[in-house]
Amino acid sequence: MRKRRLLAAACAPSALALTLTACGGGSAALPTASGQPALPGAADAYQQALDAAPVAPRSEIPEGSLMADIKKRGTLVVGGTDTAALFSLKDPVTGKLTGFDAGLAAMLAKYITGDATQTKLVQVSVATREQLLRSGTVDTVFATYSITPERAERVDFAGPYYSSGNAILTKKGDAAVTSVKDLNGKDVCVQSGSTAAVNVKDHAPKAKVLLFESNSQCVQAVQQGRADAYVNDQALLVGVQYRDSSVQVVGEPFTTDPYGVGVPKQHPEMKKFVDAWLKKIEASGLWARLWRATLGRAVTGDAPKPPVIGSVEGS
């Protein structure tokens, strides 16, 4: 596989850059979209990280809190997706979710309920995340959810827990677009409601922005030649390239996008609780173990240092 750089999480402006590695085979591995195993030992390392995750003491779950409601219910309702390779991907055989976001959600479920399997996934889109949090349909959102001041007016964000940046996906072998300035005059796909739409116009004002509802629709538009490029967070695009050799990630990220855990603004205790939990799993090394079992299977280098909790406006 052609090497590409991945902007990983960092607490300093100069984030650590890593390189993609080729996918191999193996019987005990995280599944790809086709259901084929990815890399040897991934499933074992992933499960071991979940097994090592802590459970909150009773003192951290006071009566009347959202955490107490979740514990009583016995299930953490998570807004997310099951199609994002490396972050949250459903095994078509077992039906299980794996990935960095899926693993964090499972760890939080275990912290509250005592059981990492007690999560219920509610599919979200860029357009529905805030609505589902505000209505109480979901308890939290793990969905490569970029923190912005505008979004933070409607929901709360714990974290940030990871940092990526907008990058570009094109058809494999296409040399017409290698950087953001090359998007001028091109048809560029972005997801409706995403920060990418604004970022493309800021950095390539002559680009024609095509709005699609989902990640898969944008990928298909590039594959079919209906769009010259697709702009989204580089971490997500790396996941697309990881499972589909017909496309490529080109150039360097041209923005910085910190990911937060979306929580309901009407339950401020949940934000404090999740922030404290994130600090605990980062300090214990579990964040890095989960990264190595997911994103670390597609890139070389040591696990990056996570962003400082509360370091981003809106978090």
C-alpha positions in Angstrom: 0.0 0.0 0.0 1.3 3.5 -0.8 2.4 5.3 2.3 0.4 8.2 3.5 0.7 10.4 6.6 -1.9 10.4 9.3 -2.3 13.3 11.7 -2.6 11.7 15.1 -3.8 13.2 18.4 -1.5 15.6 20.1 -1.7 18.3 22.8 0.7 20.6 20.9 0.0 22.3 17.6 2.6 20.2 15.9 0.8 16.9 16.0 2.7 13.6 15.5 2.6 12.3 11.9 2.5 8.6 11.2 2.6 6.4 8.1 0.1 3.9 6.8 1.2 0.2 6.7 -0.1 -2.5 4.5 -2.9 -4.8 5.6 -2.1 -8.4 6.2 -4.0 -11.6 7.0 -4.6 -13.5 10.1 -7.2 -15.6 11.9 -7.5 -13.5 15.1 -8.0 -10.0 13.7 -10.3 -7.1 13.5 -12.7 -7.5 10.6 -12.6 -5.3 7.5 -15.8 -4.2 5.7 -15.8 -7.4 3.7 -15.6 -9.5 6.8 -12.0 -10.6 6.1 -9.5 -10.4 8.9 -7.1 -7.5 9.0 -4.0 -8.0 11.0 -3.0 -10.9 13.3 -3.7 -10.5 17.0 -5.8 -7.4 16.7 -9.0 -8.9 18.1 -7.0 -10.3 21.1 -5.4 -7.0 21.9 -8.7 -5.2 21.5 -10.6 -7.5 23.9 -7.7 -7.4 26.4 -8.0 -3.6 26.5 -11.7 -3.8 27.2 -11.1 -6.5 29.8 -8.6 -4.2 31.6 -11.0 -1.3 31.7 -12.1 -0.1 35.1 -15.5 0.1 36.8 -16.5 3.3 38.6 -16.9 3.3 42.3 -20.4 4.0 43.7 -19.3 7.4 44.9 -18.9 8.6 41.3 -22.5 7.7 40.4 -24.8 9.8 42.6 -28.5 9.3 42.7 -30.4 11.5 40.3 -27.6 11.7 37.8 -27.7 10.5 34.2 -25.0 8.0 35.1 -27.3 6.5 37.8 -30.1 6.3 35.2 -27.8 4.4 32.8 -26.6 2.1 35.5 -30.2 1.3 36.6 -31.1 0.7 32.9 -28.0 -1.5 32.5 -27.2 -0.1 29.0 -25.4 2.9 27.6 -27.2 4.2 24.6 -24.5 5.4 22.1 -25.0 7.6 19.1 -22.6 6.4 16.5 -22.0 4.5 13.3 -21.1 0.9 12.2 -19.4 1.7 8.9 -16.3 3.6 9.9 -13.2 1.4 9.6 -10.7 1.7 12.5 -13.3 3.8 14.5 -16.6 1.9 14.6 -17.1 -1.0 12.1 -19.6 -3.8 12.4 -18.4 -7.4 11.8 -21.0 -8.8 9.3 -20.6 -12.3 10.7 -20.7 -11.7 14.5 -22.5 -8.3 14.5 -19.9 -6.9 16.9 -18.5 -3.4 16.7 -14.8 -2.8 16.8 -12.7 0.4 16.5 -11.3 3.3 18.5 -14.7 5.0 19.1 -16.5 1.7 19.6 -13.9 0.6 22.1 -14.1 3.9 24.1 -17.9 3.5 24.2 -17.6 0.0 25.4 -15.1 1.1 28.1 -17.5 3.9 29.2 -20.3 1.4 29.4 -18.2 -0.9 31.6 -17.2 2.1 33.8 -20.9 2.8 34.4 -22.7 -0.6 34.3 -19.8 -3.0 35.0 -20.2 -4.7 31.6 -18.4 -3.5 28.4 -21.0 -5.4 26.2 -23.9 -3.3 27.5 -24.1 -0.7 24.7 -26.9 0.0 22.4 -26.0 1.7 19.1 -28.3 4.4 17.6 -27.2 5.3 14.1 -26.4 9.0 13.8 -25.5 11.3 10.9 -23.8 14.7 10.9 -27.2 16.3 10.8 -28.8 14.3 13.6 -26.2 14.1 16.4 -27.2 17.2 18.3 -30.9 16.5 17.9 -30.6 13.0 19.4 -28.6 14.3 22.3 -30.9 17.1 23.1 -34.0 14.9 22.9 -32.5 12.3 25.3 -32.6 9.6 22.6 -28.9 8.8 23.2 -26.8 9.2 26.3 -23.6 10.1 24.5 -22.2 10.3 21.0 -18.9 8.6 19.9 -18.7 9.5 16.2 -15.5 11.3 15.3 -17.4 14.3 16.5 -15.4 17.5 15.9 -15.7 20.1 18.7 -16.8 23.5 17.5 -18.1 26.6 19.4 -21.3 26.5 17.4 -22.0 22.8 18.3 -21.0 23.5 21.9 -23.9 26.0 22.2 -26.3 23.1 21.7 -24.6 20.1 23.3 -21.7 19.5 25.7 -18.4 17.9 24.8 -16.2 15.9 27.0 -12.6 15.7 25.9 -11.1 16.2 23.4 -9.9 12.6 23.2 -8.4 12.6 19.7 -7.3 15.1 17.1 -7.5 14.8 13.3 -7.8 17.3 10.4 -9.5 17.7 7.1 -7.7 15.9 4.2 -8.5 14.7 0.7 -9.5 11.4 -0.8 -9.3 10.8 -4.6 -9.5 7.9 -6.9 -6.4 5.7 -6.9 -3.8 6.9 -9.4 -5.4 10.3 -9.9 -2.6 12.9 -9.8 -4.7 16.0 -10.5 -5.3 16.7 -6.8 -2.4 16.6 -4.4 -3.1 19.5 -2.1 -6.0 21.7 -1.0 -5.2 24.4 -3.5 -5.8 21.8 -6.3 -9.5 21.6 -5.3 -10.1 25.0 -7.0 -12.3 24.3 -10.0 -13.0 20.7 -9.0 -16.1 19.0 -7.8 -15.6 18.2 -4.2 -17.8 16.0 -2.1 -18.4 16.7 1.6 -21.0 15.5 4.1 -24.0 17.8 4.8 -23.6 19.7 8.0 -19.9 18.8 8.4 -17.2 21.3 9.1 -15.5 20.3 5.8 -18.0 22.3 3.7 -16.8 25.6 5.3 -13.2 24.5 5.4 -13.2 23.7 1.6 -14.6 27.1 0.8 -12.1 28.8 3.1 -9.1 27.1 1.5 -10.3 26.5 -2.1 -13.0 29.2 -2.8 -13.3 28.2 -6.5 -14.2 24.5 -5.6 -17.7 23.3 -6.4 -19.0 21.7 -3.1 -21.3 18.7 -3.5 -23.3 17.9 -0.4 -24.0 14.2 0.3 -25.7 12.7 3.4 -23.2 10.0 4.2 -19.5 8.9 4.1 -20.3 6.0 1.8 -22.1 8.2 -0.7 -19.1 10.5 -1.0 -16.8 7.6 -1.5 -19.0 6.2 -4.2 -19.1 9.6 -5.9 -15.3 9.6 -6.1 -15.2 6.0 -7.3 -17.7 6.7 -10.0 -16.1 9.9 -11.2 -19.1 12.1 -10.1 -16.7 14.0 -7.7 -13.0 14.7 -8.2 -12.3 14.5 -4.4 -13.9 13.9 -1.0 -12.9 16.0 2.0 -13.3 14.7 5.5 -11.3 14.1 8.6 -8.1 12.4 7.7 -8.5 9.7 10.3 -11.8 8.7 8.6 -10.4 8.8 5.1 -7.5 6.6 6.2 -10.1 4.1 7.3 -11.7 4.2 3.9 -8.3 3.7 2.2 -7.5 0.9 4.6 -10.4 -1.2 3.4 -10.7 0.0 -0.2 -7.6 0.0 -2.6 -9.5 1.9 -5.3 -9.1 5.2 -3.5 -6.2 7.1 -1.9 -5.6 9.8 0.7 -3.4 12.6 -0.7 -1.5 15.6 0.7 -1.4 16.8 4.3 -4.3 17.8 6.6 -5.1 21.5 6.1 -7.2 21.9 9.4 -7.1 20.7 12.9 -10.2 18.9 14.2 -10.4 17.8 17.9 -12.9 15.0 18.5 -15.1 15.2 21.6 -17.6 12.9 23.3 -21.0 14.4 22.8 -23.1 14.5 26.0 -26.5 16.2 26.7 -26.2 19.8 27.9 -29.2 19.2 30.2 -27.0 16.8 32.2 -23.8 18.7 33.0 -22.8 16.0 35.5 -22.3 13.7 32.6 -19.6 15.9 31.0 -17.6 16.1 34.3 -18.0 12.3 34.7 -16.8 11.5 31.2 -13.9 14.0 31.5 -12.7 12.3 34.7 -13.1 8.9 33.1 -11.0 9.9 30.1 -8.3 11.2 32.3 -8.3 7.9 34.2 -8.0 5.7 31.1 -5.3 7.9 29.6 -3.2 7.9 32.8 -3.5 4.1 33.1 -2.3 3.5 29.5 -5.6 2.1 28.4 -6.2 4.8 25.8 -2.8 3.9 24.2 -3.6 0.2 24.3 -6.9 0.8 22.6 -5.2 3.0 20.0 -2.6 0.3 19.2 -5.4 -2.3 18.8 -7.3 -0.1 16.4 -5.7 2.9 14.6 -2.3 1.5 15.4 -3.0 -1.5 13.2 -3.1 0.8 10.2 -0.2 3.2 11.0 3.3 2.9 12.1 4.8 4.5 15.2 4.1 4.7 18.9 0.7 5.7 20.2 0.4 9.5 20.2 -0.2 11.6 23.3 -3.9 12.4 23.6 -5.0 16.0 23.7 -5.3 17.8 27.0 -8.8 17.4 28.4 -10.6 20.8 28.2 -7.9 22.4 26.0 -10.3 23.2 23.1 -12.9 26.0 23.1 -16.3 24.3 23.6 -14.9 21.3 25.5 
